[in-house]
Amino acid sequence: MKKDITPDIQMPEIKIIRYLDKMAVRRVFDNILSNAARYADGNFTVKLTAEGKILFSNYAANLSRVEVERFFTVQTAKESTGIGLSIAKVLTEKMAGNIDAAYSAGYLRIQVIFPEK
């Protein structure tokens, strides 16, 4: 609310079911959303596809491709890093999932996939 960001949330009509560690999933999503709130420069989109992919996208003008390639490292004025997203990666992989990040045209895109079991 402080950054005047209204998320665009898109979900399919069908139920997507995955059997995962509830607390770990909560931590993954909390870390992704916290970083988006901290570093987004405007819009923020969350999309759940019918295949179960969760796509997060936000404009982040102050990031660089090199920082994203170091897997979610973000420098701030306080010289802290986006370690929360590194934790999200570890937790996602422990649940047999996959998390990727891409940065292009000022947009940070994070994709999370948890396989059906």
C-alpha positions as CSV (number, residue, x, y, z in Angstrom):
1,M,0.0,0.0,0.0
2,K,2.9,2.4,0.8
3,K,4.2,1.9,-2.8
4,D,0.8,2.2,-4.3
5,I,1.0,-1.3,-5.8
6,T,-2.2,-3.1,-6.7
7,P,-1.5,-6.7,-7.6
8,D,-3.0,-8.3,-10.7
9,I,-3.9,-11.8,-9.6
10,Q,-4.9,-14.4,-12.3
11,M,-6.0,-17.9,-11.6
12,P,-7.7,-20.6,-13.6
13,E,-11.2,-21.8,-12.9
14,I,-10.0,-25.4,-12.2
15,K,-8.5,-26.5,-8.9
16,I,-4.7,-27.0,-8.9
17,I,-3.8,-29.5,-6.1
18,R,-0.3,-30.1,-4.9
19,Y,0.7,-32.0,-1.7
20,L,3.5,-29.9,-0.2
21,D,4.9,-28.8,3.2
22,K,2.5,-26.0,4.1
23,M,5.0,-24.0,6.1
24,A,7.7,-24.2,3.5
25,V,5.4,-23.1,0.7
26,R,4.2,-20.2,2.8
27,R,7.9,-19.2,3.4
28,V,8.7,-19.4,-0.4
29,F,5.7,-17.2,-1.3
30,D,6.3,-14.8,1.6
31,N,9.9,-14.3,0.5
32,I,8.9,-13.7,-3.1
33,L,6.1,-11.3,-2.2
34,S,8.3,-9.5,0.3
35,N,11.0,-8.9,-2.2
36,A,8.4,-7.8,-4.8
37,A,7.0,-5.3,-2.3
38,R,10.5,-4.0,-1.5
39,Y,11.9,-3.7,-5.0
40,A,8.9,-3.3,-7.3
41,D,8.6,0.0,-9.2
42,G,5.0,-0.2,-10.0
43,N,2.9,-3.1,-11.2
44,F,3.0,-6.6,-9.8
45,T,1.4,-9.7,-11.3
46,V,0.8,-13.2,-9.9
47,K,-0.5,-15.8,-12.3
48,L,-1.3,-19.5,-11.6
49,T,-1.6,-21.5,-14.8
50,A,-3.8,-24.6,-15.3
51,E,-0.5,-26.6,-15.4
52,G,0.3,-25.4,-11.8
53,K,3.0,-22.9,-12.7
54,I,3.1,-19.8,-10.5
55,L,4.4,-16.7,-12.3
56,F,5.4,-13.6,-10.5
57,S,6.3,-10.5,-12.5
58,N,7.1,-6.9,-11.5
59,Y,8.8,-3.9,-12.9
60,A,12.1,-3.4,-11.1
61,A,14.2,-0.7,-12.8
62,N,17.1,-0.8,-10.3
63,L,18.0,-4.5,-10.9
64,S,20.6,-5.7,-13.4
65,R,20.7,-8.9,-15.3
66,V,24.0,-9.8,-13.5
67,E,22.3,-9.5,-10.1
68,V,19.5,-11.9,-11.2
69,E,22.1,-14.3,-12.7
70,R,23.6,-14.5,-9.2
71,F,20.2,-15.9,-8.3
72,F,18.1,-13.2,-6.8
73,T,20.8,-10.9,-5.3
74,V,19.7,-7.3,-5.0
75,Q,21.8,-4.5,-3.7
76,T,20.1,-1.7,-1.8
77,A,21.3,1.5,-0.3
78,K,22.0,-0.5,2.9
79,E,24.0,-3.1,0.9
80,S,21.7,-5.9,1.9
81,T,21.0,-8.8,-0.4
82,G,17.8,-10.5,-1.5
83,I,18.8,-13.7,0.5
84,G,15.1,-14.4,1.1
85,L,14.8,-15.5,-2.5
86,S,17.9,-17.8,-2.1
87,I,16.0,-19.4,0.8
88,A,12.9,-19.7,-1.5
89,K,15.1,-21.6,-4.0
90,V,16.4,-24.1,-1.4
91,L,12.9,-24.7,0.0
92,T,11.3,-25.1,-3.4
93,E,14.0,-27.6,-4.5
94,K,13.5,-29.6,-1.2
95,M,9.9,-30.1,-2.2
96,A,11.0,-31.3,-5.7
97,G,10.0,-28.0,-7.3
98,N,11.8,-25.6,-9.5
99,I,12.2,-21.9,-9.3
100,D,13.7,-19.6,-11.9
101,A,14.3,-15.9,-12.4
102,A,14.7,-13.8,-15.5
103,Y,15.2,-10.1,-16.0
104,S,14.3,-8.4,-19.2
105,A,13.2,-4.9,-20.2
106,G,13.1,-3.8,-16.6
107,Y,10.9,-6.7,-15.5
108,L,11.8,-9.4,-13.0
109,R,10.0,-12.6,-13.6
110,I,10.0,-15.5,-11.2
111,Q,8.5,-18.8,-12.1
112,V,7.8,-21.5,-9.5
113,I,6.7,-25.0,-10.4
114,F,5.8,-27.8,-8.0
115,P,5.2,-31.2,-9.7
116,E,2.2,-33.3,-9.2
117,K,2.9,-36.4,-7.1
